[in-house]
């Protein structure tokens, strides 16, 4: 069969034209379809991402709310724990404070009775005759007032407010409450307070609790020492100008802390005391209070010689 070259060229032209027409048809008809499909897919993905984002936002808000509630409960529990520790401390001090108040009250009673005897024996008397006795009575009454006021200040529940505080005054108040109890155990408290100490930003009641807990631990460490010598607790204050910090240093000549235990002393419930002598919460509470004050608490110790705690607090910028 003979196919003419002209016929082949005609059919080639027809097929070429048909192919070109189909190509144009595809570009014109199917491209928008493909484009619509693509845009629909992109919109679906975007919608899916928006839905996920909304759900994550709701989840974050719910989580944030739960975290705030949990934090509030933790703060409330911590506050109750601190107050319970205070009440336990006051119970421990009750006997010593009662004796300390009793002594000046006996002085007041004796001097009043003496004035009454003089009054009965002496017809002509003048109040100036009793100036010395009245001064003694006044001083004794003021001492009772200072002791009870210090005890009331110590027991008052903290409101958690931070304000300018004198660390010297914090130390003085705690020592006034605890000093007599120490004397009964043959322990002396030496105060080395720096005059004109800059004020720290803190909570007076909470800082009292910190100082009290550390001094109480020092008392225990001295009592546990095998060689019964006079116990000495030295409480000092100072100012580190280069660090813009004020500090309280509390040292004792007790049994000391083993090196392996130094990193654990601030952990909750860690204690080397026998059952019934402590819960292991005192130093843990002190540590958390100092951290809330944006401060730091350090400890150094030598077994058999004693321990030094140093509480550092920032000085607020003027």
C-alpha positions in Angstrom: 0.0 0.0 0.0 1.4 3.2 -1.1 0.9 6.3 1.2 1.5 9.6 -0.4 3.8 12.0 1.3 1.2 14.7 1.1 -1.3 12.5 3.0 1.2 11.9 5.8 1.8 15.6 6.1 -2.0 16.3 6.3 -2.5 13.7 9.0 0.5 15.0 10.9 -0.9 18.5 10.8 -4.3 17.3 12.0 -2.9 15.4 14.9 -0.5 18.2 15.8 -3.4 20.6 15.8 -5.6 18.3 17.9 -2.8 17.8 20.4 -2.3 21.6 20.6 -6.1 22.1 21.1 -6.1 19.5 23.9 -3.1 21.2 25.5 -4.9 24.6 25.4 -8.1 23.0 26.7 -6.2 21.5 29.6 -4.6 24.9 30.4 -7.9 26.7 30.3 -10.3 24.2 31.9 -8.3 22.0 34.3 -5.9 24.6 35.7 -8.6 26.5 37.6 -9.8 23.1 38.9 -6.4 22.1 40.0 -5.9 25.6 41.5 -9.2 25.4 43.4 -8.3 22.0 44.7 -4.9 23.3 45.9 -6.5 26.4 47.5 -9.1 24.2 49.2 -6.4 22.0 50.7 -4.4 25.0 51.9 -7.5 26.5 53.5 -8.2 23.2 55.2 -4.7 23.0 56.6 -5.0 26.6 57.8 -8.3 26.0 59.4 -6.9 22.9 61.1 -4.0 24.9 62.5 -6.4 27.6 63.7 -8.5 25.0 65.5 -5.3 23.5 67.1 -4.2 27.0 68.1 -7.5 27.8 69.8 -7.5 24.5 71.7 -3.9 25.0 72.8 -4.8 28.6 74.0 -7.7 27.2 76.0 -5.5 24.5 77.4 -2.8 27.0 78.3 -5.4 29.3 80.1 -6.8 26.3 81.9 -3.2 25.1 82.9 -2.3 28.7 83.9 -5.4 28.9 86.1 -4.6 25.6 87.7 -1.0 26.6 88.3 -2.1 29.8 89.9 -4.5 27.9 92.2 -1.8 25.4 93.1 0.7 28.2 93.8 -1.8 29.9 96.0 -2.4 26.7 98.0 1.3 26.1 98.4 1.8 29.7 99.7 -1.1 29.3 102.1 0.3 26.0 103.4 3.7 27.5 103.8 2.3 30.4 105.7 0.4 28.0 108.0 3.6 25.9 108.4 5.6 29.0 109.5 2.9 30.0 111.9 2.8 26.5 113.4 6.5 26.6 113.8 6.2 29.9 115.6 3.6 28.5 118.0 5.8 25.5 118.7 8.8 27.8 119.4 6.7 29.9 121.8 5.6 26.7 123.6 9.3 25.8 123.9 10.1 29.2 125.3 7.1 29.5 127.6 8.9 28.3 130.7 12.0 30.5 130.2 9.9 33.6 129.4 7.7 33.0 132.5 10.8 32.9 134.7 12.2 36.0 133.0 9.0 38.0 133.6 8.6 36.6 137.1 12.0 38.0 138.3 11.2 41.7 137.7 7.7 41.2 138.9 9.1 39.9 142.2 11.2 43.0 142.3 8.1 45.2 141.7 6.2 43.4 144.5 9.1 43.6 147.0 9.5 47.3 146.4 5.8 48.1 146.6 5.7 46.2 149.9 8.7 48.1 151.2 7.0 51.4 150.3 3.9 50.3 152.2 6.0 49.4 155.3 7.8 52.8 155.2 4.5 54.6 154.8 3.0 52.8 157.9 6.1 53.4 160.0 6.7 57.0 159.0 3.9 59.5 159.6 5.6 62.4 157.8 6.9 61.2 154.4 7.4 62.7 151.0 7.1 61.0 147.6 10.6 62.1 146.8 11.7 59.7 149.6 10.7 56.9 147.2 12.3 58.1 144.0 14.9 55.4 144.0 12.4 52.6 144.7 9.9 54.0 142.1 12.7 54.1 139.5 13.4 50.4 140.2 9.7 49.6 139.9 9.4 51.5 136.7 12.5 49.7 135.2 11.2 46.3 136.2 7.8 47.0 134.7 9.3 48.3 131.5 11.4 45.1 131.3 8.3 43.0 131.6 6.6 45.1 128.9 9.6 44.7 126.5 9.7 40.9 127.0 5.9 40.5 126.4 6.0 42.9 123.4 8.9 40.9 121.9 6.9 37.7 122.4 3.8 39.2 120.8 5.8 40.6 117.9 7.4 37.2 117.3 4.1 35.3 117.5 2.2 37.7 115.2 1.2 36.1 111.9 3.1 37.5 109.0 1.2 39.3 106.2 4.1 38.7 103.8 4.7 42.4 103.1 8.3 43.5 102.4 9.4 46.8 103.8 12.6 48.5 105.0 13.8 46.4 108.1 16.7 46.8 110.5 18.5 43.5 110.9 19.9 44.8 114.2 16.4 45.2 115.6 15.4 41.7 114.3 18.4 40.3 116.2 17.6 42.3 119.4 14.0 41.2 119.5 14.8 37.5 119.1 17.6 37.6 121.6 15.3 39.3 124.2 12.9 36.4 123.8 15.4 33.5 123.8 18.2 34.8 126.0 16.9 33.6 129.4 16.2 30.1 128.1 19.9 30.0 126.9 21.2 31.1 130.3 19.4 28.1 131.9 21.4 25.9 129.6 24.7 27.6 130.4 24.8 29.2 126.9 25.8 32.9 126.4 24.7 34.9 123.4 27.2 37.5 122.3 26.0 40.3 120.0 28.3 42.0 117.5 25.9 44.4 115.8 27.3 46.9 113.3 26.0 50.4 114.1 24.4 52.5 111.3 23.6 49.3 109.3 21.7 50.0 106.1 18.1 48.7 106.1 17.2 45.6 104.2 14.0 45.0 102.3 12.2 42.3 104.2 9.4 41.0 106.5 10.2 41.6 110.1 8.3 38.6 111.5 9.6 36.1 108.9 13.2 37.3 109.5 12.7 36.8 113.2 11.7 33.2 112.5 14.8 32.6 110.4 17.1 33.9 113.2 15.2 32.0 115.9 15.4 28.7 114.0 19.2 29.0 113.4 19.8 30.0 117.1 17.7 27.1 118.2 19.8 24.7 116.1 22.9 26.2 117.6 21.5 25.6 121.1 20.8 22.0 120.2 24.3 21.5 118.7 26.0 22.9 121.9 23.8 20.7 124.2 24.9 17.6 122.2 28.6 18.3 122.7 30.2 15.6 124.8 32.7 18.0 126.5 30.4 20.2 128.6 32.0 23.6 128.4 30.3 27.0 128.3 28.2 27.3 125.2 28.7 30.5 123.1 26.5 31.7 120.3 27.7 34.8 118.5 25.2 36.8 116.5 26.7 39.6 114.3 25.5 41.9 111.6 27.5 43.6 108.8 27.4 45.3 105.5 29.1 44.1 102.3 29.4 47.3 100.3 30.8 45.7 97.2 27.8 43.3 97.0 25.2 45.8 98.3 24.2 43.3 100.9 23.6 43.3 104.6 24.0 40.1 106.5 23.4 38.3 109.8 26.1 35.9 111.0 25.3 33.2 113.6 28.1 31.0 114.9 28.3 28.4 117.7 30.8 26.2 119.4 28.6 23.1 119.1 29.3 19.6 117.7 29.4 20.9 114.1 28.0 19.3 110.9 29.6 16.5 109.0 30.9 17.5 105.6 28.6 14.9 103.8 25.6 16.5 105.5 26.3 20.2 104.6 24.6 20.0 101.3 21.5 18.5 102.9 20.8 20.7 105.9 18.3 22.9 104.0 16.3 19.9 102.5 12.8 19.4 104.0 12.7 16.7 106.7 16.4 16.1 106.7 17.6 16.0 110.3 20.3 14.3 112.4 18.3 14.8 115.6 16.7 11.9 117.4 13.0 11.2 117.1 11.1 13.8 119.1 13.9 16.4 119.0 13.0 17.9 115.6 11.1 17.5 112.3 13.8 18.6 109.9 11.7 21.6 108.8 13.3 24.5 110.7 16.3 25.2 108.4 14.1 24.3 105.3 11.6 27.0 106.3 14.5 29.4 107.0 16.0 28.7 103.5 12.7 29.3 101.7 12.1 32.6 103.6 15.5 33.9 102.7 15.0 32.9 99.1 11.7 34.8 99.0 13.6 37.8 100.2 15.9 37.4 97.1 18.7 36.6 99.6 21.1 33.8 100.2 22.0 31.6 103.2 25.4 30.0 103.6 26.7 27.5 106.1 30.3 26.5 107.1 31.1 23.9 109.7 33.9 21.9 111.4 33.0 18.8 113.3 33.8 19.2 117.0 34.4 23.0 116.7 31.1 24.5 115.6 29.1 26.0 112.7 28.6 29.4 111.1 25.4 30.4 109.3 25.4 33.6 107.2 22.1 35.2 105.9 22.7 37.7 103.1 19.9 40.1 102.0 20.0 42.8 99.3 19.9 46.5 100.2 17.2 48.3 98.2 18.4 51.0 95.9 17.6 54.5 96.9 
